[in-house]
Amino acid sequence: MRRLTLIHLLLVSCILAHAQRAKTSNTLLWRITGKGLSKPSYLYGTIHLMDKKVFFLGDSVYSSIDRSEGFASELDLNTMGMEMINHMMKEEEEKQGREPVKVKDVVSPEIWERYKTTLAEKFGKKAENVTVEDLDEMKDALESEIFEKGDMPTFLDAHLFGLAKKKGKWVGGIEDMQDQLEHITRDEKIENKIQVALYDEDYYRSGIDWMIKMYINQQLDSIDAMMYREESGEKDHIMIKRNLKMVRRMDSLSAIRSMFFAVGAAHLPGDSGVIALLRGKGFEVTPVMSSKRIDPSKYVLKTSEEQWFPVEIKDSAYFLSMPGLANKFEMLEEFGLNTKLFFDLSFMKMYMTMSMELGERKKLGADSLFKGLKNQYAEKADDVTEKIITVNGEQGRELRYKTSDGIFVMQVFIPNMERVVVNAVMTLKEQSVNDNDSKKFFQSFVVNKNAKVIAEEEVKWSLYKNTAQSFSIEFPSKPIEKKDVRSEEGRIFHSLQAADIKNQVFYGIKVASVKEGLYLPITDSAHLEALGADMRMKFDEVNMIDSSIISINDFPACKMLAKAKTGGDDLVLDILSVLRGNKNYYLFALYQPGDKAAQQSRRFLSSFKLLPIEYPQWKTQVPESKAYSTTSPFPFRVYPWEEEEKMGVNVDRLMVYDTLASHSLFVDRTIIPSWYWFSSDTAFLRSWISKHMQYNDSLVGYTVKDNGNAKVAEFFVMQPRQTTIKKVKVILVGNEVYDVYGNLAQADLDKSYYKFFDDFKVLQTPQAFDLTRPKLKELKTAMENGDKKDIKEINAWWSDLAFEHANLDWLQPLILRAYPDFDSGYYNTLNSTIMSEIEVIDSNHRTIDFIKNNYASITKENNKIKSLLLNYLCGTLTKESYDLAKQVLADKGYPFDIDVYLTVYDSLKLTATLYPEFLNLMKMPGRTGWVCRVTSNLLDSNLLSTKLILEHEKLFLDEAAKAIKEKGSNDEVYEYHELVKMLGILNTPSSNKMLIEFSKYADREMKFFSGAAIEEE
């Protein structure tokens, strides 16, 4: 059950309503007379909060309730609690069946730019992934937290409602649930939601404090000036509609009996408020003042005439009463569990009774059944107590325990070993558990000794057929259908569940469809392993009885039979899981050990049948670009690119998503750059296929055909025992490449999907393009004139270009310029790509002389490429390269703020020649530990003397002082472990003093390293 405070989230939306600007008397209590009323009725403005300050009511409020014959709040709180629970459960199910809406997709570019950075920080994820529901949940969590801090057990309206009920008044409501839900569910502007979600608790608290102040001072005009107005300043028409309905109900109810009406305070004033509308109907509405306020803790209810209601029990197997009308708990009733609830909002208290026939479970015996129920309900609870009880001659067990939802008292009975009856009370407050109402509820339980035993009906199985998901199966009762698009990323679940209460078997089938753009990369053996792992994660103990890999309609499937435990109960889990390409059918039967239940389980699983996919008409599909066409039962749709996916390549991707088989097929149209070349068309195609391959993939059936002005390659990509196969067709025509591909089940490919590939046609004639002519001049021009986007494209295509040693003189000048994609890491940038190319073809290391001769010519704007040159020199591992590297490190203009990782470990002997210039790198962020580690290696190899290190002691001490100043606030404390070792090697008064400071770190490893260094001294 969800936390009770969620109820408040409904009510808080109705805290105040519209009013007018005319002056209104400062009182919340009004007398209604005239229009033929024999007795006056009363109107009182409430606030739906739990703060004790608003419960100091005037003495006239209590006396007016006493004089009235009836009490009505906005909603009938006798039924509202259960209605709200059922509504929330239904709302949660509906929510699970809808894809989350991303904020980025529903706001203007201007609003997105304004808030995206703050949203990412607030929600701790990429701004692009923040959804509208994230905004709602952030707001709800904040409101819920504030309400939980309320010091009264319920909100003011419910308190008054319960008081009137205790006094024996007629109680009810003047609105329907839908009236308030209309207000809650109306669309808000997304920018408003963003702003609200970004507010903190202090902001909300200040708003509530303002409302409380206005309310206590009864300043209706101030409330009217602030609340329930649209951004335009116009009144909220939903609220006006509610006011009109309230007044009609008040008119009707007050004609029957004298009434006390309690509604949100700001419903009262205004030309469209309740006071004005009542006067418009001919009533006299006059203010009522109080002489004093009464502390709620000191108010004493003198008499109690509360009416209790019998609960309607199936087959009249027992009798029970509750202080309100019990309702069905729809979620449990759907599964055949006879459950009735009354949620008493007056005291935030829930009463429940549930009964279930035992069937074969009666063989377990009473003690085992009691123990199982205790484990099921209270195993993970706190403060669990158990005792034997007798209520009206029936012996049972009473459990008391606490959970995050509240405090529970549960009494369990097994009359005549025919059924289990559970009666329970749940509340948030300890005193409510032990009050007279709880005692009266439990003591009202009486087993009906004269109840007629109704003959059990034989379970009737019926065929369920689902053409959308292409399967059929038999169920012993009507299954409950649900859709879930959220519980697992990348999957859409359609589930059906049913329960056979008589035989105590729970049945389910879950069809997992892969979402558009994805496929299911799994082998049949991995499928079996995943099922076992999932089972072990969900149950306390799992003992496998049998498992096997089988085939159903030529699709791989797994069967599993296992014994498991949950909450101390022994269970049997029977599973069948079928992989149909990108769909997974997961069937299960869960039951307690028993021959009858096992028989029913086998019947359920064996009735499963895969049906042929009923495709709509296959027809020619042409995208908006009119560049190509193919045959498909589904239209093209735009592929939702993630920016990093394109990797700089100029490619347009469209997708066809098969909603029936969950297959996604793609068409990539790639424009080859004008400066690009390759050795031959066929070699290009052979190289191009690598983009469709991953580690351990096998290339099958590769063929190339020459179709006039186009070359076409077709092939399959497979992995051993994988359940899908990737079909690819590549067309090279002019300066364009078309990739047509998708991961499908082989059976679907054979039966229908070859048409998608065979019928593909390029409709437009691309420009003529000589792929094989080297274009060094055009490439250099593109590099010189390109922006960041152009340079990324060049870098993405570079690996395909065929360079030779003869091109070295052309390549070397290119490294003296920092291209627009250069960053502090410089990896995967065009500069690093060119340098890697040079390293491959420059076997004689001619580039060392090139750098030496051209280093001084590097301009200021290209200064940052010096770090890349230094990395090349250190990686070349020659005396000449290291001599030059030493000069580079001595360069006063060297950019030490640029990240670099020198390959100094490859030759420590050469690295030693770089000292002491090498130590300057320690000034770079995040390089302290690395430099110290290299230094330690050089010392251990006798390539460096301690004397030289002592000459540079200040560098180490300065870095140590920075670290100590942080006092361990740096998350990467391990960065300083090597520095601590160096301080121990220095072994000077100053370094030893630093070591003592490091030993005070909270980090355990730092304590160890500093302690070891001190001990070595």
PyMOL commands that set and color helices and strands:
alter all, ss='L'
color gray80, all
select helices_A, chain A and resi 5-12+52-55+59-67+77-96+103-106+109-123+127-129+132-148+156-166+177-185+190-198+201-216+220-226+237-256+265-267+274-280+296-298+314-316+330-333+359-364+366-378+415-417+430-433+436-443+524-538+595-606+643-646+681-692+746-758+776-785+788-798+805-816+830-841+846-857+860-876+879-890+904-906+908-912+917-923+928-940+946-951+953-966+973-986+989-998+1004-1016
alter helices_A, ss='H'
color red, helices_A
select strands_A, chain A and resi 29-33+41-46+57-58+70-73+170-173+259-264+284-287+293-294+309-310+318-319+321-322+327-328+338-344+349-357+382-391+394-403+406-413+419-427+446-447+462-466+471-475+480-484+491-500+505-514+541-552+555-566+569-580+583-591+609-610+619-621+628-632+637-638+651-658+663-671+698-707+710-718+725-733+736-744+761-762
alter strands_A, ss='S'
color yellow, strands_A
deselect
rebuild
show_as cartoon
